[in-house]
């Protein structure tokens, strides 16, 4: 039975809500007329859903909502008010309320919204159960890692290392396959560091042509090239005193690498079209899905830049090497896309979870997120079933079972090559569509096509 707390300064409304909800036989209900006792009641009662009037004297609904968000973040709140105030509704939703209903409340609508709010609470409880093994108890800055969903000892070890290096001003190199969460780690480093109150700017170096990157990264002067109608700050200047995250650092051309090296060594740079050097105080966190040692041997990456970036090095495991996180991540993404798609899917069926745990994920966590997003969009029941799995995923699972030699006899590289080839064939060679299905960037896909010599 769901445990409900209703707070309203109108005793008639409270009697009405009590009778309505008790008649359903689904809820345990407590009512509270004196809002000054609300915070104490929330701390003592361990409720699932809060029905909250907004227009109350002394302690208002907004006061209670703010307290609930800070101290009881898993509590679902449904706001009830007779005040037709759109701005108040927006404020309530921003503070985390599940829904907003105007008085007099429609009985059927209230019961429907209440049922859905309770389902979302149960889903949060399910995710929390999956996280029970690792509560980050030995981490000093738990709030910095709240977006990193894991129960893997290997990933927890990385988070401990992040805490140790965060206070340093040194550069950091995060490496690992695409989709493993490198930007989340970079943001965590920033949020624990002394620069946490300054800007964090993330730049994907792979999406810019090298000529355009120089202009966007260092800024440019008016008239420095066609279309430069005014002076413009670059990413470096915008991140002054803060942190600049450079994703896909291995895609930068050698001339740009030389300029970046000067920033790291001297803390200075030149805007495009300017002869006057500018000073900058910025921490660089770079990431790559390439083996930069191999790129150095090929002449594609400067050794001196590598050593300047690699003062602190973090390697992120591919998802296939910490599969214990798959159920936790799957339910986390289910909750996320339930909200976005306004769905109320409560469960991932066992056959689906089994398939999710068997798959090798070339696109890692990002691909798992895309799969759950797709399933939530098309699922019509209250459970994720095999019928809602993306067709490419179902085909891949069938193909793995029929491979010869067997799956166990093939290397991960061979499996990845074979699977990427199938996706390219399915998309008619459309690299943009194939990259989206795989959950990786187009640049990364092109790199893999070259590496595996796929036509």
C-alpha positions in Angstrom: 0.0 0.0 0.0 1.3 3.5 -0.9 1.8 5.8 2.1 0.3 9.2 1.4 0.6 12.5 3.3 -1.9 15.3 2.5 -1.2 18.8 3.7 -3.8 21.5 3.4 -5.1 24.3 5.7 -8.7 23.5 4.7 -10.1 20.7 6.9 -12.9 20.1 4.4 -10.4 19.4 1.6 -8.5 17.0 3.9 -11.7 15.1 4.8 -12.5 14.8 1.1 -9.1 13.5 0.2 -9.0 11.0 3.1 -12.4 9.5 2.2 -11.6 9.3 -1.5 -8.2 7.6 -1.1 -9.2 5.2 1.7 -12.2 4.0 -0.4 -9.8 2.7 -3.0 -8.2 0.3 -0.5 -4.8 1.1 -2.1 -3.4 3.7 0.2 -2.5 4.4 3.8 -3.4 8.1 4.3 -2.5 10.7 6.9 -3.7 14.3 6.8 -2.1 17.4 8.2 -3.9 20.8 8.6 -1.1 22.7 10.4 1.7 23.3 7.9 4.1 24.4 10.6 4.4 20.7 11.6 5.0 19.5 8.0 8.7 19.3 8.1 8.8 17.3 11.2 6.1 14.9 9.8 8.1 14.4 6.6 11.2 13.5 8.6 9.3 11.0 10.8 6.8 9.5 8.4 8.7 7.9 5.5 6.0 8.7 2.9 5.8 7.7 -0.7 3.7 10.6 -2.1 2.9 14.1 -0.8 -0.4 15.8 -1.7 0.4 19.5 -1.1 -1.6 22.7 -1.0 0.4 25.7 -2.1 -1.5 28.6 -0.6 -1.0 28.2 3.2 -0.1 30.8 5.9 3.2 30.8 7.7 4.8 27.7 6.1 3.8 27.8 2.5 3.6 24.9 0.0 6.8 26.2 -1.7 8.6 26.1 1.6 7.6 22.5 2.2 8.4 21.6 -1.4 11.9 23.0 -1.2 12.5 21.1 2.1 11.3 17.9 0.6 13.5 18.2 -2.4 16.6 18.8 -0.3 15.9 16.2 2.5 13.6 13.7 0.9 14.5 13.6 -2.9 12.7 10.3 -3.5 9.4 11.6 -2.3 6.9 12.3 -5.1 4.9 15.4 -4.7 1.5 16.3 -6.3 0.7 20.0 -5.9 -2.9 21.0 -5.3 -4.0 24.6 -5.3 -7.0 26.8 -5.9 -4.7 29.6 -7.2 -4.7 29.8 -11.0 -1.1 30.8 -11.2 0.9 29.4 -14.1 4.2 30.8 -12.7 3.6 29.0 -9.5 3.0 25.8 -11.4 6.3 26.2 -13.2 8.2 26.9 -10.0 6.7 23.8 -8.4 7.7 21.6 -11.3 11.2 23.0 -11.3 11.4 22.1 -7.6 10.7 18.5 -8.5 6.9 18.1 -8.1 5.5 15.2 -10.1 2.4 17.0 -11.3 0.2 20.1 -10.6 -3.6 19.9 -10.2 -6.1 22.8 -9.7 -8.9 22.7 -7.2 -11.6 21.5 -7.4 -9.7 18.3 -8.3 -11.2 15.8 -10.7 -11.4 12.5 -8.8 -10.4 10.3 -11.7 -7.5 12.5 -12.7 -6.2 12.7 -9.1 -6.3 8.9 -8.7 -4.6 8.4 -12.1 -1.8 10.9 -11.3 -1.4 9.5 -7.8 -1.1 5.9 -9.2 1.6 7.1 -11.7 3.5 9.0 -9.1 3.5 6.0 -6.8 4.8 3.8 -9.8 7.7 6.3 -10.3 8.5 6.1 -6.6 8.6 2.3 -6.8 10.9 2.6 -9.8 13.3 4.8 -7.9 13.2 2.3 -5.0 14.2 -0.4 -7.5 17.2 1.6 -8.7 18.2 2.3 -5.1 18.0 -1.5 -4.3 20.4 -2.1 -7.2 22.8 0.5 -5.9 22.8 -0.9 -2.3 26.1 -2.7 -2.6 28.0 0.5 -3.1 26.9 3.7 -1.4 30.1 5.7 -2.0 30.4 5.8 1.8 34.2 6.2 1.6 34.0 9.1 -0.9 34.2 12.6 0.6 32.3 14.3 -2.2 29.4 12.0 -2.9 27.4 14.8 -4.6 30.0 15.2 -7.3 29.4 11.6 -8.4 25.6 11.6 -8.3 25.3 11.3 -12.1 27.7 8.4 -12.3 25.6 5.2 -11.9 27.6 2.2 -10.8 28.1 -0.6 -8.4 31.3 -1.8 -10.0 34.4 -2.0 -7.7 36.6 -1.1 -10.7 34.6 2.1 -11.4 34.4 3.0 -7.6 38.2 2.7 -7.6 38.3 5.3 -10.4 36.1 7.7 -8.4 38.5 7.4 -5.5 41.4 8.3 -7.7 39.4 11.3 -9.1 39.0 12.6 -5.6 42.8 12.4 -5.0 43.8 14.2 -8.2 41.0 16.8 -8.3 42.7 19.3 -6.1 45.7 19.4 -8.4 46.1 22.0 -11.1 47.7 19.4 -13.5 46.2 18.3 -16.8 44.3 15.0 -16.9 44.0 12.5 -19.8 40.9 10.3 -19.8 41.0 7.4 -22.2 38.7 4.6 -23.1 36.2 3.6 -25.8 33.5 5.9 -27.0 30.4 6.0 -24.8 32.1 5.0 -21.5 31.3 8.3 -19.7 34.5 10.3 -20.1 32.7 13.7 -19.9 30.9 12.6 -16.7 34.3 11.9 -15.1 35.7 15.3 -16.4 32.7 17.1 -14.8 33.2 15.2 -11.5 36.9 16.3 -11.5 35.9 19.9 -12.0 33.1 19.8 -9.3 35.6 18.5 -6.7 38.4 20.9 -7.7 39.2 24.4 -6.4 37.8 25.6 -9.7 34.4 24.3 -9.1 32.8 27.7 -8.8 34.2 28.7 -12.3 33.0 27.6 -15.7 33.3 24.1 -17.1 33.4 24.1 -20.9 33.2 20.9 -22.9 34.4 20.9 -26.5 34.3 18.0 -28.9 37.4 18.4 -31.1 36.2 15.8 -33.5 33.2 17.9 -34.8 35.3 20.8 -36.0 37.3 21.1 -39.2 40.8 21.9 -38.0 40.7 25.4 -39.6 37.4 26.2 -37.8 38.7 24.7 -34.5 41.6 27.1 -34.4 39.2 30.0 -34.7 36.7 28.6 -32.1 39.3 27.5 -29.7 41.7 30.5 -29.6 39.2 33.1 -30.8 39.8 35.5 -33.7 40.2 39.1 -34.6 38.0 41.2 -36.9 39.0 40.7 -40.5 41.3 37.7 -39.8 39.4 35.7 -42.4 36.4 36.0 -44.6 33.3 36.3 -42.4 35.2 37.5 -39.3 33.1 40.7 -38.9 34.1 41.3 -35.3 36.5 40.1 -32.6 35.4 36.9 -30.9 36.5 35.1 -27.8 37.5 31.5 -28.0 36.8 28.5 -25.8 40.1 29.1 -24.0 39.2 32.7 -22.9 35.7 31.6 -22.0 37.1 29.0 -19.6 39.6 31.3 -17.9 40.1 30.3 -14.3 37.9 27.3 -14.9 38.2 23.9 -16.6 38.2 23.1 -20.4 37.3 19.6 -21.4 38.6 18.6 -24.8 36.9 15.4 -26.1 38.5 13.4 -28.9 41.8 15.1 -28.5 43.3 12.6 -30.9 41.5 14.2 -33.8 43.5 17.5 -33.6 45.9 18.3 -36.4 49.6 18.6 -35.7 49.6 22.5 -36.1 46.8 22.8 -33.6 48.6 20.4 -31.2 51.7 22.7 -31.3 49.5 25.7 -30.2 47.8 23.7 -27.5 51.2 22.6 -26.2 52.2 26.3 -25.8 49.0 26.9 -23.7 49.9 24.0 -21.4 53.6 25.1 -21.1 53.4 28.8 -21.0 49.7 29.6 -20.2 49.5 31.8 -23.3 48.1 31.8 -26.8 47.4 34.1 -29.8 44.0 34.8 -31.2 43.7 34.1 -34.9 44.8 37.2 -36.8 46.6 38.8 -33.7 50.3 39.2 -32.9 49.6 39.9 -29.2 49.8 37.0 -26.9 47.1 36.5 -24.2 47.5 34.9 -20.8 45.0 32.3 -19.6 44.6 30.3 -16.4 42.8 27.1 -17.3 42.9 23.4 -16.4 42.8 21.1 -19.4 41.1 17.8 -19.2 41.4 15.8 -22.4 39.9 12.5 -23.5 40.4 10.1 -26.4 39.1 6.8 -27.6 42.4 6.3 -29.5 45.6 4.7 -28.4 47.8 7.8 -28.4 51.0 5.7 -28.2 50.1 4.1 -31.5 49.2 7.6 -32.9 52.6 8.9 -31.8 54.4 6.1 -33.7 52.3 6.9 -36.8 53.3 10.5 -36.6 49.7 11.7 -35.9 50.2 12.9 -32.3 53.0 14.8 -30.7 54.9 12.9 -27.9 55.6 16.1 -25.9 51.9 17.0 -25.9 51.0 13.5 -24.8 53.3 13.7 -21.8 52.0 17.2 -20.9 48.4 15.9 -21.0 49.1 12.5 -19.4 50.3 13.8 -16.0 47.2 12.2 -14.5 45.7 9.4 -16.5 42.3 7.7 -16.1 41.2 4.6 -18.0 37.5 3.9 -18.2 36.5 0.2 -18.7 34.1 -0.6 -21.6 30.7 -1.7 -20.4 31.3 -5.3 -21.3 33.9 -5.4 -18.6 31.6 -4.2 -15.8 28.4 -5.9 -16.7 27.2 -5.8 -13.1 26.2 -2.2 -13.9 23.8 -3.1 -16.7 20.7 -3.7 -14.6 21.4 -0.5 -12.6 22.0 1.6 -15.7 19.0 0.1 -17.5 16.6 1.0 -14.7 18.2 4.4 -14.4 17.6 5.1 -18.1 14.1 3.6 -17.9 13.3 6.2 -15.2 14.8 9.0 -17.3 12.9 8.2 -20.5 9.7 7.5 -18.6 9.8 11.2 -17.6 10.7 12.4 -21.0 8.2 10.3 -22.9 5.5 10.7 -20.1 5.3 6.9 -19.8 4.7 4.7 -16.7 6.8 1.6 -17.5 7.6 -0.1 -14.2 9.7 -3.2 -15.1 12.2 -4.7 -17.5 11.2 -8.3 -18.1 13.7 -11.1 -17.3 14.1 -12.2 -21.0 15.0 -8.6 -22.0 17.4 -8.2 -19.1 19.1 -11.4 -20.0 19.7 -10.2 -23.5 20.9 -6.8 -22.3 23.5 -8.6 -20.1 24.7 -10.9 -22.9 25.3 -8.1 -25.4 28.8 -6.7 -25.9 27.9 -3.0 -26.5 30.4 -1.5 -29.1 28.9 1.9 -28.1 29.1 1.2 -24.4 26.9 3.0 -21.9 25.7 5.5 -24.6 24.4 2.6 -26.7 22.6 1.0 -23.7 20.9 4.4 -23.1 19.9 4.6 -26.8 18.4 1.1 -26.6 16.3 1.9 -23.5 15.2 5.2 -25.0 14.1 3.4 -28.2 12.2 0.7 -26.2 10.4 3.2 -23.9 9.3 5.2 -27.0 7.6 2.2 -28.7 6.5 0.1 -25.7 2.7 0.1 -25.1 2.5 -2.0 -21.9 3.8 -1.3 -18.4 6.9 -3.5 -19.0 9.7 -3.5 -21.4 9.3 -6.7 -23.5 11.3 -8.3 -26.3 8.9 -7.0 -28.8 10.1 -3.4 -28.2 13.8 -4.2 -28.6 15.4 -2.4 -31.6 15.5 -4.6 -34.6 19.3 -4.3 -35.0 19.8 -5.4 -31.4 17.6 -8.5 -31.8 19.3 -9.4 -35.0 22.7 -9.0 -33.4 21.7 -11.3 -30.5 20.5 -13.9 -33.0 23.7 -13.5 -35.1 25.9 -14.0 -32.0 24.2 -17.3 -31.3 24.8 -18.5 -34.8 28.4 -17.4 -35.3 31.0 -19.9 -36.4 33.5 -20.3 -34.8 31.5 -19.8 -31.6 31.3 -16.5 -29.8 33.7 -17.7 -27.2 36.4 -18.4 -29.8 36.3 -14.9 -31.3 38.2 -11.8 -30.0 36.2 -8.7 -29.1 37.9 -6.9 -32.0 36.6 -9.6 -34.4 33.1 -9.4 -33.0 33.2 -5.6 -33.2 34.4 -5.6 -36.8 31.7 -8.1 -37.7 28.9 -6.3 -35.9 29.9 -2.8 -37.3 29.9 -4.4 -40.8 26.4 -5.6 -40.3 25.1 -2.2 -39.2 26.8 -0.5 -42.2 25.2 -3.1 -44.5 21.8 -2.5 -42.8 22.1 1.3 -43.3 23.2 1.0 -46.8 26.6 2.5 -45.9 25.1 5.6 -44.3 27.7 6.4 -41.7 25.6 9.0 -39.8 22.8 6.5 -39.3 25.2 3.7 -38.4 27.0 5.8 -35.8 23.6 6.8 -34.2 22.6 3.1 -34.0 26.0 2.1 -32.5 25.8 5.0 -30.0 29.2 6.4 -31.1 30.3 9.6 -32.9 30.6 9.6 -36.7 34.3 10.4 -36.4 34.8 7.4 -34.1 32.9 5.2 -36.6 35.1 6.4 -39.5 38.2 5.6 -37.4 36.9 2.1 -36.8 36.0 1.6 -40.5 39.7 2.5 -41.4 41.1 0.3 -38.6 39.0 -2.7 -39.6 39.4 -2.0 -43.3 35.6 -2.0 -43.8 34.4 -0.9 -47.2 
